[in-house]
Amino acid sequence: MTGSPRAGIPLPLYDGPPAPESSGATAWPDGGDPELLRAGWSRRFVVAPPRLAEVVELYESLGYEVCAAPVTAGELRAGCDSCPAAQHLFRTLYTRMPR
């Protein structure tokens, strides 16, 4: 994945399928996007700026590839799940060792 500035923070871009919509869909039951998991990615956690840039840098310095995918409403705490700003800023962090 390659970095790109978004909201002033360099983020690895997620180019997979869109996350389930918040209207009626729930978080993935296995704790991650099935397509990313099949591709060898491990779901780590949900993170927001400014920690997002820090953890991306940390995992990359440890030799991992990093993917910051959009969160689903089900991955956010109650009260945050309906906030457009939270859905825009928060990312689910996935990592994998380079192939």
Residue frames relative to the residue before (quaternion, step in Angstrom):
aa qw qx qy qz dx dy dz
M 1.0000 0.0000 0.0000 0.0000 0.00 0.00 0.00
T 0.2668 -0.7729 0.5539 0.1570 3.54 -1.05 0.65
G 0.4999 -0.6648 0.4710 0.2937 3.55 -1.13 0.63
S 0.0133 0.7765 -0.6294 0.0249 3.52 -1.21 0.56
P 0.4716 -0.6762 0.4642 0.3238 3.60 -0.88 0.79
R 0.1029 0.7489 -0.6486 0.0883 3.54 -0.99 0.90
A 0.8275 -0.0467 -0.0277 0.5589 3.56 -0.63 1.15
G 0.7092 -0.4875 0.2593 0.4384 3.57 1.02 0.80
I 0.6885 0.4281 -0.2718 0.5185 3.60 1.26 -0.02
P 0.3810 -0.7159 0.5203 0.2677 3.62 -0.74 0.92
L 0.0372 -0.8118 0.5822 -0.0251 3.57 -0.64 1.14
P 0.4425 -0.6145 0.5571 0.3408 3.56 -1.08 0.60
L 0.3843 -0.7477 0.4930 0.2238 3.57 -0.78 0.94
Y 0.2960 -0.7176 0.6077 0.1679 3.52 -1.13 0.79
D 0.0494 -0.8346 0.5487 0.0011 3.56 -0.57 1.10
G 0.4358 0.6912 -0.4564 0.3522 3.57 1.19 0.55
P 0.7557 -0.3472 0.2607 0.4904 3.56 -1.24 -0.33
P 0.5837 -0.5777 0.4158 0.3908 3.60 -1.14 0.47
A 0.5559 -0.5847 0.4701 0.3579 3.55 -1.22 0.52
P 0.6155 -0.5309 0.3981 0.4252 3.60 -1.13 0.44
E 0.5061 -0.6499 0.4722 0.3140 3.57 -1.01 0.78
S 0.5666 -0.6230 0.4223 0.3353 3.55 -1.15 0.59
S 0.6140 0.5621 -0.3594 0.4218 3.61 1.16 -0.38
G 0.8577 -0.0142 -0.0427 0.5122 3.55 -0.10 1.32
A 0.6540 0.4976 -0.3356 0.4605 3.61 1.07 -0.45
T 0.2662 -0.7437 0.5874 0.1764 3.54 -1.19 0.48
A 0.6647 -0.4601 0.3737 0.4547 3.55 -1.28 0.12
W 0.6127 -0.5360 0.4130 0.4084 3.56 -1.16 0.49
P 0.4994 -0.7125 0.3996 0.2885 3.60 -0.68 1.06
D 0.7051 0.4508 -0.2746 0.4735 3.60 1.06 -0.60
G 0.5952 -0.6178 0.3536 0.3729 3.57 1.23 0.23
G 0.8085 0.1569 -0.1273 0.5527 3.57 1.10 0.45
D 0.6331 -0.5122 0.4241 0.3963 3.51 -1.34 0.29
P 0.4499 -0.7231 0.4469 0.2738 3.61 -0.53 1.11
E 0.6455 0.5275 -0.3300 0.4429 3.59 0.98 -0.75
L 0.6603 0.4818 -0.3064 0.4879 3.59 0.97 -0.82
L 0.6440 0.5226 -0.3281 0.4522 3.59 0.95 -0.82
R 0.6471 0.5092 -0.3161 0.4712 3.61 0.99 -0.79
A 0.6806 0.4763 -0.2803 0.4811 3.58 1.14 -0.64
G 0.6518 -0.5677 0.3045 0.4000 3.58 1.25 0.24
W 0.4958 0.6493 -0.4357 0.3779 3.59 1.25 0.12
S 0.2357 -0.7363 0.6158 0.1521 3.59 -1.20 0.62
R 0.3819 -0.7038 0.5477 0.2426 3.56 -0.86 0.98
R 0.2193 -0.7899 0.5624 0.1077 3.56 -0.85 1.00
F 0.7149 -0.3598 0.3007 0.5188 3.61 0.43 -1.18
V 0.5033 -0.5950 0.5236 0.3442 3.53 -1.40 0.08
V 0.0169 0.8100 -0.5806 0.0810 3.55 -0.86 1.01
A 0.1761 -0.7744 0.6012 0.0884 3.56 -1.24 0.57
P 0.6419 -0.4955 0.3957 0.4311 3.57 -1.25 0.30
P 0.6123 -0.1587 -0.7717 -0.0668 1.61 -2.16 1.26
R 0.4742 0.6929 -0.4370 0.3225 3.61 1.22 -0.13
L 0.5407 0.6384 -0.4011 0.3731 3.59 1.12 -0.58
A 0.6889 0.4671 -0.2867 0.4743 3.59 0.77 -0.99
E 0.6455 0.5334 -0.3206 0.4427 3.59 1.02 -0.78
V 0.7142 0.4374 -0.2801 0.4691 3.60 0.83 -0.91
V 0.5796 0.5495 -0.3793 0.4671 3.60 1.12 -0.56
E 0.6650 0.4980 -0.2966 0.4710 3.57 0.89 -0.92
L 0.6462 0.5266 -0.3179 0.4517 3.59 0.97 -0.84
Y 0.6943 0.4614 -0.2886 0.4709 3.60 0.76 -1.01
E 0.6441 0.5089 -0.3322 0.4646 3.62 0.97 -0.75
S 0.6489 0.5116 -0.3245 0.4604 3.60 1.01 -0.74
L 0.6639 0.4763 -0.2919 0.4971 3.59 1.24 -0.44
G 0.6236 -0.5949 0.3146 0.3977 3.57 1.31 0.12
Y 0.5289 0.6425 -0.4053 0.3784 3.60 1.26 0.13
E 0.3908 -0.5955 0.6264 0.3167 3.51 -1.37 0.34
V 0.1639 -0.8006 0.5735 0.0567 3.57 -1.03 0.79
C 0.0562 -0.7694 0.6362 0.0115 3.54 -1.08 0.85
A 0.1379 -0.7716 0.6180 0.0603 3.56 -0.83 1.03
A 0.0872 -0.8355 0.5425 -0.0080 3.58 -0.10 1.34
P 0.5970 -0.5532 0.4255 0.3956 3.60 -1.14 0.51
V 0.4413 -0.6830 0.5124 0.2760 3.58 -1.07 0.72
T 0.3703 -0.6493 0.5992 0.2867 3.51 -1.33 0.28
A 0.6400 -0.5232 0.3822 0.4130 3.57 -1.17 0.44
G 0.6512 0.5424 -0.3140 0.4279 3.60 1.04 -0.72
E 0.6361 0.5238 -0.3332 0.4583 3.60 1.20 -0.32
L 0.6519 0.5003 -0.3134 0.4759 3.59 1.24 -0.27
R 0.5918 -0.5685 0.4378 0.3672 3.56 -1.21 0.52
A 0.6239 -0.5136 0.4259 0.4069 3.53 -1.25 0.48
G 0.7309 0.3552 -0.2976 0.5011 3.55 -0.87 0.95
C 0.7102 0.3914 -0.2377 0.5347 3.57 1.13 -0.65
D 0.5930 0.6414 -0.3503 0.3380 3.56 1.15 -0.67
S 0.7209 0.3990 -0.2554 0.5058 3.60 1.16 -0.40
C 0.5365 0.6321 -0.3943 0.3963 3.59 1.29 0.08
P 0.4001 -0.7334 0.4914 0.2462 3.62 -0.55 1.09
A 0.6250 0.5418 -0.3503 0.4395 3.61 1.01 -0.71
A 0.6546 0.4989 -0.3176 0.4709 3.60 0.94 -0.85
Q 0.6665 0.4970 -0.3076 0.4628 3.59 0.93 -0.86
H 0.6626 0.4974 -0.3041 0.4702 3.60 1.12 -0.59
L 0.7535 0.4266 -0.2171 0.4507 3.60 0.89 -0.92
F 0.6903 0.4873 -0.2915 0.4483 3.59 0.91 -0.89
R 0.0907 -0.7817 0.6161 0.0334 3.55 -1.15 0.70
T 0.3573 -0.6684 0.5999 0.2564 3.54 -1.23 0.54
L 0.2686 -0.7939 0.5315 0.1231 3.54 -0.66 1.14
Y 0.0642 -0.7621 0.6443 -0.0064 3.54 -0.95 1.06
T 0.0562 -0.7831 0.6178 0.0424 3.56 -1.13 0.67
R 0.0465 0.7590 -0.6492 -0.0167 3.52 -1.36 0.30
M 0.5241 -0.5923 0.4978 0.3560 3.52 -1.25 0.42
P 0.5764 -0.5970 0.4171 0.3706 3.61 -1.01 0.71
R 0.3942 -0.7209 0.5252 0.2213 3.55 -1.09 0.76
